[in-house]
Amino acid sequence: MFVLLVNYLAPLARIDELRPAHVAYLDEHYAAGTFLVSGRQRPPAGGVIIAADVDRAELERIIATDPYATEGAASYSIVEFGPTKVAGALRPVLAAAGVALPA
């Protein structure tokens, strides 16, 4: 799994201009099963995306297509991790998303 940390580089007014295109980008990758959860940080300094187990090179290609990134309005940090503890209610959802879970 991956945690993608999005750091805004542009003023919020510019982020808001790009938001519809960014949401379309998110929708595309939710539909593909790559993105599992996302949202804006509080306060709004960027965003957070939880991504499923995918090839890291493919994930890097995907995030390079985010309108925030292509327009220079945000940068990404990628944190890869393997779950070692999972809430019972989330296990079936994560398993269905192809996430490798601990026994």
C-alpha positions, 0 to 999 in steps of 0.5 A: 500500500501507499500513502501519497502526500500532496503538498500544495506549491501554489496559492489556494485560489490556483488549487481551486481553479485546478480542482475540477480536473484534479477530481476527474483524475481522482475519479479515474483512478478510483474506478481503476481500483488504484485509489482507495481513500483521499481528502484534503489536509486540515488546514489545507496545505495539500492532500492525502491519497491512500493507494492500493498495492500497485507497481511503484513505477506505475504509481509514479506514472499515475501521479505525474498525470495529476493536473496539480502536478502537471501544472506545477501546483503541487508535489507528491511524496510517496510512502510505501508500507505493508499493513501489520495491523488492520481493523476488522471492518476494513479487512474485507474492503482492503482484501477486495482491493488486492492489498496484502494483509497480515494473517 
